[in-house]
Amino acid sequence: MAKKVKMNVADNKSVISENSDFALSEAFKAIRTNLTFALPNNLKCKKLLFTSAYPGEGKTTVSTNTAITIAQTEAKVLLIDADLRKPKIHTKFGIENRVGLSNVLSGMINVDDAIIPSGRLNLWVMTAGVIPPNPAELLSSEKMKETIEALEERFDYIIVDTSPINLVSDALDISSIVNGVVLVIKFKSSTHPATKEALSKLEFVNANVLGIIMNNVTVAKDTYYKRKKGRYGYAGKYGYGYGYGYGYGYSQKNSSDDASK
């Protein structure tokens, strides 16, 4: 299915693994469960799009960790970097962004040449590829639709990371070819007006908005996971919440930290 590629240093700080904090892993398992039940079970391939209102809200980190967590169920997952303006997926796995989605859409390579092993079991990656001068046109093209349809035959899940929705229309263009859209917001950073604007844009194109994931949430205090009187409990800073509403700070802050993107 995929060829071997040169691996670089991965952004391990923001990507979950077997050594990750228990509460963090459980948060993404809860997200996995919610998303799984949010879509019909009869779908041959479940296609999910992740976006945010603005940069720095954590969409790439969340989409990456969601893909990893779904792959842990032995489902075959493909993570596609459709942010053809400022791609970051390749940094999460230490993969070279030499060829990818843009090369496929422009007809430079076939889709098989763009599918790369992530280094995680059951998870493959399609990086963004060469940054094109016309990303919106490529993503809204018939070739994009045909590419996703072809990939549906080979994967159980396709996770698509896209550009911030309040800056460019890329996510809107792709929303019609996926089964559902997830909006990522950041605690004490994303604003109510910005989130409302993003949701309005998605509703205008009749996108199936599955919910909102709040990134960078801080829970009361750090403690530990333990068994006590036959029951398990845990607490800590696990950083993610899932829901259909939003309650958060109102100070606008667009972080430039790669790990937050």
DANORJO-V25595 format. One record per residue. N is the residue number from 1. OMEGA is omega in radians with two decimals (none if undefined). Layout:
# DANORJO-V25595
n & omega
N & OMEGA
N & OMEGA
This chain:
# DANORJO-V25595
n & omega
1 & -3.04
2 & 3.13
3 & 3.11
4 & -3.13
5 & 3.09
6 & -3.11
7 & 3.08
8 & 3.12
9 & -3.10
10 & 3.09
11 & -3.02
12 & -3.08
13 & -3.06
14 & -3.10
15 & -3.09
16 & 3.11
17 & 3.13
18 & 3.14
19 & -3.11
20 & 3.10
21 & -3.08
22 & -3.08
23 & 3.09
24 & 3.12
25 & 3.14
26 & 3.11
27 & 3.13
28 & 3.04
29 & 3.09
30 & 3.08
31 & 3.11
32 & -3.13
33 & -3.12
34 & -3.13
35 & 3.13
36 & -3.11
37 & 3.13
38 & -3.11
39 & 3.14
40 & -3.12
41 & -3.07
42 & 3.10
43 & 3.12
44 & 3.09
45 & 3.12
46 & -3.06
47 & -3.07
48 & 3.11
49 & 3.10
50 & 3.09
51 & 3.08
52 & 3.12
53 & -3.10
54 & 3.09
55 & 3.04
56 & -3.10
57 & 2.99
58 & -3.05
59 & -3.10
60 & 3.09
61 & -3.12
62 & 3.14
63 & 3.11
64 & -3.11
65 & 3.05
66 & 3.11
67 & 3.12
68 & -3.09
69 & 3.09
70 & 3.13
71 & 3.12
72 & 3.10
73 & -3.12
74 & 3.01
75 & 3.09
76 & -3.01
77 & 3.02
78 & 3.09
79 & -3.09
80 & 3.05
81 & 3.12
82 & 3.00
83 & -3.05
84 & 3.12
85 & 3.11
86 & -3.07
87 & -3.13
88 & -3.07
89 & -3.09
90 & -3.14
91 & -3.12
92 & -3.10
93 & -3.11
94 & -3.13
95 & 3.07
96 & 3.09
97 & -3.07
98 & 3.05
99 & -3.12
100 & -3.03
101 & -3.10
102 & 3.12
103 & 3.09
104 & -3.07
105 & 3.13
106 & 3.09
107 & -3.11
108 & 3.13
109 & 3.04
110 & -3.00
111 & -3.14
112 & -3.12
113 & -3.10
114 & -3.12
115 & -3.01
116 & 3.04
117 & -3.09
118 & -3.00
119 & 3.07
120 & -3.11
121 & 3.07
122 & -3.12
123 & 3.07
124 & -3.07
125 & 2.92
126 & -3.13
127 & -3.10
128 & -3.08
129 & -3.13
130 & 3.13
131 & -3.05
132 & 3.09
133 & -3.06
134 & -3.07
135 & -3.11
136 & 3.14
137 & 3.14
138 & -3.08
139 & 3.13
140 & -3.07
141 & 3.06
142 & 3.13
143 & 3.10
144 & 3.12
145 & -3.14
146 & 3.14
147 & 3.13
148 & 3.13
149 & 3.11
150 & -3.12
151 & 3.11
152 & -3.10
153 & -3.00
154 & -3.08
155 & 3.08
156 & 3.12
157 & 2.97
158 & 3.14
159 & -3.07
160 & 3.07
161 & -3.05
162 & 3.13
163 & 3.09
164 & -2.95
165 & -3.14
166 & 3.13
167 & -3.11
168 & -3.04
169 & -3.02
170 & -3.11
171 & 3.12
172 & -3.13
173 & -3.07
174 & -3.01
175 & -3.10
176 & -3.10
177 & 3.06
178 & -3.13
179 & -3.12
180 & -3.11
181 & 3.08
182 & 3.11
183 & 3.13
184 & 3.08
185 & -3.09
186 & -3.12
187 & 3.12
188 & 3.11
189 & 3.10
190 & -3.12
191 & 3.11
192 & 3.13
193 & -3.13
194 & 3.13
195 & 3.11
196 & 3.12
197 & 3.14
198 & 3.13
199 & 3.12
200 & 3.12
201 & 3.12
202 & 3.12
203 & -3.12
204 & 3.14
205 & 3.10
206 & 3.08
207 & 3.09
208 & -3.10
209 & -3.09
210 & -3.13
211 & -3.11
212 & 3.02
213 & 3.11
214 & -3.09
215 & 3.01
216 & 3.09
217 & 3.10
218 & 3.11
219 & -2.98
220 & -3.10
221 & 3.11
222 & 3.03
223 & -3.10
224 & 3.12
225 & -3.08
226 & 3.04
227 & -3.09
228 & 3.14
229 & 3.04
230 & -3.13
231 & 3.12
232 & 3.07
233 & 3.09
234 & 3.04
235 & -3.14
236 & 3.11
237 & -3.07
238 & 2.83
239 & -3.11
240 & 3.06
241 & -3.09
242 & 3.12
243 & -3.11
244 & 3.12
245 & 3.10
246 & 3.05
247 & -3.01
248 & -3.09
249 & -3.06
250 & 3.11
251 & -3.13
252 & -3.13
253 & 3.12
254 & -3.08
255 & 3.08
256 & -3.13
257 & -3.12
258 & -3.09
259 & -3.14
260 & -3.09
261 & none
